[in-house]
Amino acid sequence: MLLAADIGNTQIKFGIFEGKELAVSWHVATDSGTLADEYAVLLVNLLGMQGIDKARIDGAVYASVVPNLSPVFGEMFAKHFSVKALRVGVGVKTGMRIQYEPRELGPDRIAVALGALRLHKPPVIVVSLGTATVFEAVSSDGVYLGGAIAAGMGVAMDALAGRAAMLPSVELAPPKKAIGTNTTAAMQSGLLFGYADLIEGMVRRFKVEVGEDAWVIGTGGWASLMSELTHCFDQVDPNLSLYGLQQVYEMNEGS
């Protein structure tokens, strides 16, 4: 069994693969102060809930955009699962030609692009909705072209509430109409409808460059919510990066 982990700023995704199939997955909050032993306890408990003995884990792969957690996970895999985990980064084979400065491309972005290519033939566009709102483009001949990065919805809301004394934090729930009649509804409209139009506008611009037939996949913590408000997603998959990590592992370890 392969254990895959995508370590993001807000959320960590864990997945267990049996061959190429994702058997089970979990999403937990990121805590950069958590130690290797503590993450091991969490994972062993999650595995136990599914009746999986940790001894069955014979491989591990991970991507991290949280620098101080990268060695923590390397230690956890080695100490508690007795495997040397593959960390996705510069020098790791991806099987995808990348038209982007390699040292500036986050491993999470590589993972979602590869996950998208597993699910659909190119061209593909990935919209990752998490701490940041990130757009990725892969051409019809499978070349990673690059993308665009904007602030995530949660970050935008926190910035409004933190910098404007009269504005509160609000639940990011879809408003009934665009014109809000109170502050909460007005903020929900601006954030949710505003980001829906941002997503649709950027996807439209990307399609001009990669092809109108590009398959659009939404992923990340806000993807399910935004799929209710936009009409540009052909598919939503919260585990897209895990499939990409499995692809990287298979290519580098030959398993």
Buried (B, 14 or more C-beta within 10 A) or exposed (E): BBBBBBBBBBBBBBBBBEEEEBEBBBBBEBEEEBEBEEBBBBBBEBBEEEEBEBEEBEBBBBBBBBEEBBEBBBBBBBEBBEBEBBBBBEEBEBEBEBEBEEEEBBBBBBBBBBBBBEBBEBBBBBBBBBBBBBBBBBBEEBBBBBBBEBBBBBBBBEEBBEEEEEBEEBEBEEBEEEEBEEEBBBBBBBBBBBBBEBBBEBBEEBBEEBBEEBBBBBBBBBBEBBBEBBEBBEBBBBBBBBBBBBBBBBBBEEE
